[in-house]
Every structure is written in C-alpha cells, then in structure tokens.
Amino acid sequence: MRIGLVLGAGGVQGGAWLTGGLYALATETGWDPASADYIVGTSAGSMLGALIANGVPPWFMVAHSAGERFDGLRDARGRPAAEADRSGGAGYRLDGLPRPWPGSWRLMLSAVVRPSPRSLSALIGGSMPQGLLSTAPLKDIVRRAVPSGWARHPNLWIVACDYATGRRTVLGRPDSPEAHLYDAVAASCAIPGFYRPVTIDGRRYVDGGLWSTSNLDLLAREPLDAVICLNPTSSLHPPHAWNPVDRVAGVFRDTSGRTLGREARLLREQGVRVVLVQPTREDLDAMGPNLMSRRNRHQVIEAATRTVAEQLRADEHRDVLERLPPGRPERIRRPSGPASRWPLRGTPAERRAASG
C-alpha cells in the first residue's frame, strides 16, 4: 500500500495542532507517519514534515513541548536536545529596519496582467511590506535535525511561492532549485508582511500557503493508494461569530476548506482514497483567530490529540487506516529506559534503502 502524507499551513497554532494530530495518527493506527512514500508540507506543515522525515517522532515533539528535558539525548549537531526551541518557531527576532513599501511590485503586476483564481492572494501578498522578522529561528529548528543538505526521506516536498511571479515551487522534487532543507522550510513559512522572504538560488521565496494552504493536488499524479491530509486552516465547524476578527478568520477557513475539497476530489476521481483531518470546534476555541500567537500552544497540542483521534475512529476511514503497515514501537510511543539509549536513529526510508 503506497501512502502519501500532506501537512497543511497554519502558523504557530497550526503547527501545534499538527503536532498533536500526528501523535494521534501514530498512536491510533500504529503507523509511523515518517514511513509515508510521499510527504508534502506547506508552511507550518513543512516544519513538521521536515522533522518527522528526519527521524523526530511525534511523541518526542509532544513531550518536548510539555517541557521534558531528555537528559543524555543529543541532536544531529551534538547539542543537548533539551536546548531546542519549545515554542514551535515562535521565537521571533527582528531583521533590520522596516521597509514601508510593497514587498514585491512584480508579484502585484503579475496578479493584474495574468488574472487567475489566485490573483487576489498574490496581489495582497505582493502589496504587503517585507516582514520585519527573521526566519533564522525557524532554520535553527531544522538544523538540529539536518545541519545541511536535504532530508533523509526520498520524497519530502516543501512548498513555497516565487516572490516575483507567485508560482508554486515544490522544493525537494527533481525539477526544483537545489536548496538546504532549512532554507526550504524557512521559505515555505515566510508569510508576506510578517517574515523576510528567503533567497534560494538567486530567487526570493515566500509562504507556500499563498498558492494553497494544503497543496494536496500535488499528489494527484503520483502512484498512491491513499493520502492522509491534516489541514489546520480549514475546519469541520467553521466559526460563526459577530466579532470582526473572528469573522475574518471564518472567511479564511471557509476558503481554505473549499480549496481542500476541490483538491481532494481531484485525487478521488483518480481512485485514490483520501482521509481528511481538520480542526473541530474544540480546536478552534483553543487556537483562537490569531494563528501566529504563542499563547497556550501546548493546550492546542492536547486538544488536537483528542479530536484527531476521534476523527480517525470514524467508520468512513476504517478501511484505509486498518491497512496501514505497523511502525516500529519506538517511533509510535516513548521507549523505556534512559534517553541516551533510545533506538531513534534512522528513518523508515533509510531502513528500506539499506535492506533493498
């Protein structure tokens, strides 16, 4: 059974939701998300995808967020794991002086000259000033797993958008620019107006969510039997509030959900089974309307662990989830014994290559 895993955009709060969701996916099914044949990540989903694809299991991310120290465990650069960022990339750092003019005139112009369904998002993204915040804290998180180069996983795809044209770029595919994984993730997370754009191979890139918050359609032509998609920016229960901020958030989630639905239909029409997992009302209450907020991040993880587990138990998903191959125990749940002796080295993709 060939499986794809898609992790959508969602900012800091969406990243927390994905963390709990991946943990629930692993513990409910016994399947290791890192063993997916394809992993597609956008924005926050690119960060989570990069970490799991390089040997960081979801249970570790949940425990690390809760404050556990894992004495004796070190990252890929030899630094104590306990020193790693616990904010999910929300360690904001200023990068230079404000630039109070549109960040990309070319992107604005392309949106007008070549109208498309994505012209509005391109126009807004290009008209915003370049963000004040550095992506260095995001890069440092990825460097702890992969100091340089690309992922261990053979098909990890990171989605970003060209800041001049608005075109979707899938970093990690053979036809994409060569990049370090930390630069690719930073580019995918670089929200226009919030973060500085990221330069790769002479071109500037910004958040892949500018094209689609899910990018599920990228797997439409791949030889897959099933795709599991966790999408933090849509919802099973969109908020209906009179508060202007909540109403804007609701419109954004409705738009994300409609795009997700169209992309899922595209795969289903080709015979691919698609499992969609989205935030519930409980998740929305925990996350709030500001997806870049650092508040109650671990509460969002705990809520997602519960709500995603409940969604996965639905009868409509049973025939797919029961066929998922079992993962190694230490990838699913925390091993016993001291952290320095945990057998966490090597991803499923590496082990397949070694045995093949």
C-alpha positions in Angstrom: 0.0 0.0 0.0 1.5 3.3 -1.1 0.7 6.2 1.1 1.0 10.0 0.9 1.0 12.4 3.8 0.0 16.0 3.4 0.6 18.6 6.2 -1.0 22.0 5.6 -0.2 25.5 6.6 -1.3 27.1 9.8 1.2 29.3 11.6 2.3 28.7 15.1 -1.1 27.5 16.3 -1.5 25.3 13.2 1.9 23.8 13.9 0.8 22.9 17.4 -2.4 21.3 16.1 -0.3 19.3 13.6 2.0 18.1 16.4 -1.0 16.7 18.3 -2.6 15.4 15.2 0.5 13.4 14.1 0.8 12.0 17.6 -2.8 10.9 17.5 -2.4 9.4 14.0 0.6 7.3 15.1 -0.9 6.1 18.4 -4.4 5.4 17.0 -3.2 3.4 13.9 0.3 2.1 15.0 1.6 3.6 11.7 4.7 5.7 11.6 4.0 8.9 9.6 7.7 9.1 8.5 7.1 5.9 6.5 4.8 7.6 4.1 6.0 7.2 0.5 5.5 11.0 -0.1 5.4 13.8 2.5 4.1 17.2 1.3 4.5 20.1 3.7 3.3 23.7 3.4 4.4 26.5 5.9 3.9 25.0 9.4 3.4 21.7 7.7 6.8 22.0 6.1 8.4 22.2 9.5 6.6 19.2 10.9 7.2 17.3 7.7 10.9 18.0 7.8 11.2 16.9 11.4 9.3 13.6 11.1 11.0 12.8 7.8 14.4 13.1 9.5 13.7 10.8 12.5 11.9 13.0 15.0 8.8 11.1 16.1 5.6 12.9 17.0 5.6 11.7 20.6 9.0 13.4 21.1 7.7 16.7 19.9 4.7 16.5 22.2 6.9 15.7 25.2 9.4 18.3 24.3 6.7 21.0 24.1 5.5 19.9 27.6 9.0 20.7 28.9 10.7 17.4 29.2 14.5 17.5 29.1 15.6 14.1 27.8 18.9 14.1 29.6 21.6 12.4 27.5 19.8 12.8 24.2 21.6 15.0 21.6 20.6 16.4 18.2 22.3 15.9 14.8 24.8 18.7 15.7 25.7 17.2 19.0 23.8 19.7 21.1 21.6 18.7 24.0 18.1 18.0 22.9 16.8 19.9 25.9 18.1 23.2 24.5 16.0 23.0 21.4 13.3 25.6 20.8 10.0 24.8 22.6 7.9 27.5 21.0 7.3 25.8 17.7 9.2 28.5 15.8 7.6 31.4 17.7 11.0 32.8 18.9 10.5 36.0 17.0 13.6 38.0 16.1 13.8 41.4 14.2 15.7 41.5 11.0 16.7 45.0 10.0 14.7 48.2 9.7 11.1 48.5 8.4 10.6 48.8 4.6 7.2 50.6 4.4 6.5 49.9 0.7 5.2 46.9 -1.2 7.4 43.9 -0.9 7.1 42.7 -4.5 6.0 45.1 -7.2 6.5 42.2 -9.7 4.1 39.9 -7.9 1.5 42.7 -7.8 1.9 43.3 -11.5 1.8 39.6 -12.4 -1.5 39.3 -10.5 -3.0 42.1 -12.6 -1.5 41.2 -16.0 -2.2 37.4 -15.7 -5.5 37.1 -13.8 -6.2 33.8 -12.2 -8.2 32.4 -9.2 -5.1 33.2 -7.1 -4.7 36.7 -8.2 -6.2 38.2 -5.1 -3.9 36.4 -2.7 -0.9 37.3 -5.0 -2.0 40.9 -5.1 -2.3 41.1 -1.3 1.0 39.2 -0.7 2.9 41.4 -3.1 1.5 44.7 -1.7 2.5 43.9 1.9 5.8 45.4 3.0 8.5 42.8 3.6 8.2 41.4 7.0 10.3 42.6 10.0 11.0 39.2 11.4 14.0 36.9 10.6 13.4 33.3 9.6 16.7 32.3 11.5 14.8 30.8 14.5 12.9 28.5 12.0 16.1 27.5 10.3 17.8 26.6 13.6 15.0 24.2 14.5 15.5 22.3 11.2 19.3 22.4 11.5 19.0 20.4 14.7 17.7 17.5 12.7 19.5 18.2 9.4 22.6 20.5 9.7 22.9 20.8 5.9 21.7 19.3 2.7 18.3 17.8 2.2 16.2 15.3 4.0 16.8 11.6 4.6 13.4 10.9 3.2 13.5 10.3 -0.6 10.2 12.2 -1.3 9.9 15.1 1.1 8.4 18.0 -0.8 8.3 21.5 0.6 6.0 24.1 -1.0 7.0 27.7 -1.4 6.0 30.5 -3.8 8.2 32.6 -6.0 8.0 36.2 -4.7 8.2 37.7 -8.2 5.7 35.5 -10.1 3.6 33.9 -7.4 4.2 30.5 -9.0 4.2 27.4 -6.8 7.7 25.9 -6.3 8.0 22.4 -4.9 11.4 22.2 -3.3 12.7 18.6 -3.0 11.4 17.5 -6.4 14.0 16.7 -9.1 12.8 19.7 -11.2 13.2 22.2 -8.3 16.1 24.5 -7.3 18.7 22.8 -5.1 18.4 24.0 -1.5 19.3 23.2 2.0 16.3 21.9 3.9 16.5 24.7 6.5 16.2 27.3 3.7 13.3 25.4 2.1 11.3 25.3 5.3 12.1 28.9 6.1 10.9 29.9 2.6 7.7 27.9 3.0 7.0 29.6 6.3 7.9 33.1 5.2 4.5 34.8 5.5 4.5 38.1 3.4 4.3 41.1 5.7 5.5 39.0 8.7 8.8 37.3 7.8 11.5 38.4 5.4 11.5 36.4 2.1 14.1 33.7 1.7 16.6 33.7 -1.2 17.3 30.3 -2.8 19.4 30.0 -6.0 19.1 33.8 -6.6 15.3 34.0 -6.3 13.2 35.1 -3.4 10.5 32.8 -2.0 7.6 33.2 0.5 5.0 31.1 2.2 3.6 28.2 0.1 0.2 28.9 1.5 -0.1 31.9 -0.9 -0.9 29.3 -3.5 -2.8 26.8 -1.4 -2.9 26.1 2.3 -2.9 22.4 1.7 -1.4 21.7 -1.8 -3.0 18.2 -1.7 -3.3 18.3 -5.5 0.5 17.8 -5.9 0.0 14.1 -5.3 -2.7 13.7 -8.0 -0.3 12.2 -10.5 1.7 10.0 -8.1 1.1 6.2 -7.9 -0.6 6.2 -4.5 -3.4 4.1 -2.9 -4.2 6.5 -0.1 -3.4 10.0 1.1 -3.8 11.3 4.6 -4.1 15.1 4.9 -4.0 17.1 8.1 -5.1 20.7 7.3 -5.1 23.2 10.2 -6.6 26.1 8.4 -9.9 24.6 7.4 -12.4 23.3 9.9 -15.2 20.8 10.4 -17.1 23.5 12.3 -16.2 27.0 10.9 -16.8 29.7 13.5 -19.9 31.9 13.1 -19.2 35.0 15.1 -20.1 38.6 15.1 -16.6 39.7 16.2 -14.9 41.2 13.1 -11.6 39.3 13.8 -13.4 36.0 14.2 -15.5 36.7 11.1 -12.3 37.3 9.0 -10.8 34.1 10.4 -14.0 32.3 9.5 -13.9 33.5 5.9 -10.2 32.4 5.7 -11.1 28.9 7.0 -14.1 28.6 4.6 -11.8 29.5 1.6 -9.2 27.0 2.8 -11.9 24.3 3.2 -13.3 24.9 -0.3 -9.8 24.6 -1.9 -9.1 21.5 0.2 -12.4 19.9 -1.1 -11.5 20.6 -4.7 -8.1 19.1 -4.3 -9.4 16.0 -2.6 -12.0 15.5 -5.3 -9.2 15.6 -7.9 -7.4 12.7 -6.2 -10.6 10.7 -5.5 -11.6 10.9 -9.2 -8.4 9.0 -9.9 -9.2 6.3 -7.4 -7.0 7.5 -4.5 -8.5 7.1 -1.1 -8.3 10.5 0.8 -8.5 10.8 4.6 -9.1 14.5 5.5 -8.5 15.6 9.1 -9.4 19.1 10.2 -9.8 21.1 13.4 -13.1 20.8 15.3 -14.8 23.5 17.4 -12.8 22.4 20.4 -9.6 23.0 18.4 -10.8 26.4 17.1 -11.6 27.5 20.7 -8.0 26.6 21.8 -6.3 28.1 18.7 -8.1 31.4 18.6 -8.2 33.6 15.5 -4.5 34.6 15.5 -2.6 31.7 14.1 0.8 33.3 14.9 0.0 33.7 18.6 2.4 31.9 21.0 -0.3 31.5 23.7 -1.4 28.1 25.1 0.4 26.2 22.4 0.6 23.0 24.4 -3.1 23.2 25.1 -3.7 23.2 21.3 -1.5 20.1 21.1 -3.5 18.3 23.8 -6.8 19.3 22.1 -5.7 18.1 18.7 -4.5 14.8 20.2 -8.1 14.2 21.4 -10.0 15.5 18.4 -7.9 13.9 15.7 -8.1 10.5 17.5 -11.9 10.8 17.5 -11.9 11.7 13.7 -9.7 8.7 12.9 -12.1 6.3 14.6 -14.8 7.2 12.2 -16.2 4.3 10.1 -15.5 6.1 6.9 -11.7 5.9 7.5 -11.5 2.4 8.8 -10.8 0.5 5.6 -7.8 2.8 4.9 -6.4 3.1 8.4 -6.6 -0.6 9.2 -4.4 -1.3 6.2 -1.6 1.0 7.3 1.6 -1.0 8.0 2.7 -1.0 11.6 5.7 1.1 12.6 8.5 0.3 15.0 7.4 0.7 18.6 9.9 3.4 19.4 8.5 5.5 16.5 5.0 5.3 17.9 5.4 5.7 21.6 8.2 6.7 24.0 10.7 3.9 24.7 11.6 2.8 28.2 15.0 3.3 29.7 17.3 6.4 29.6 17.1 8.7 26.6 20.7 8.1 25.7 19.8 4.5 24.8 16.7 5.1 22.8 16.9 3.5 19.3 15.8 6.6 17.3 18.5 6.7 14.6 17.4 6.1 11.0 14.2 6.7 9.3 11.9 4.1 7.7 13.0 5.3 4.3 16.7 4.8 5.2 16.0 1.3 6.6 14.1 0.4 3.4 17.1 1.5 1.3 19.6 -0.4 3.5 17.6 -3.6 3.1 16.9 -3.2 -0.6 
